Amino acid sequence: ADDAEDAERDALAVYPALESLTPARQLVLFDMAFNMGQGGLREFRLMLGALRRGDYEETARQMLDSKWAGQVGMKEGQRAHTLAKMMRDG
């Protein structure tokens, strides 16, 4: 429970407009923050820029075009693919 709270706090620190996102998109950021921490999530500058613009297709593309995606799995059904789809579809 503490780790989940930390992830939520980290996601909010990186993306202050978190509550303006759909619950599915919020969960994507929580998951990424849980996995990488606040510092790791901040490194996704292009992804976060696309997210700020509301360009969810580009946000998902940037997620998949990362070292993180290769580490957690980009194939259908694997973590990066699932989270990118959640980000894209909302």
Buried (B, 14 or more C-beta within 10 A) or exposed (E): EEEEEBBBEBBBEBBEEBEEBEEBBBBBBBBBBBBBBBEBBBBBEBBBEBBEEEEBEBBBBBBBBBEBBEEBBBEEEEBBBBBBBBBBEE
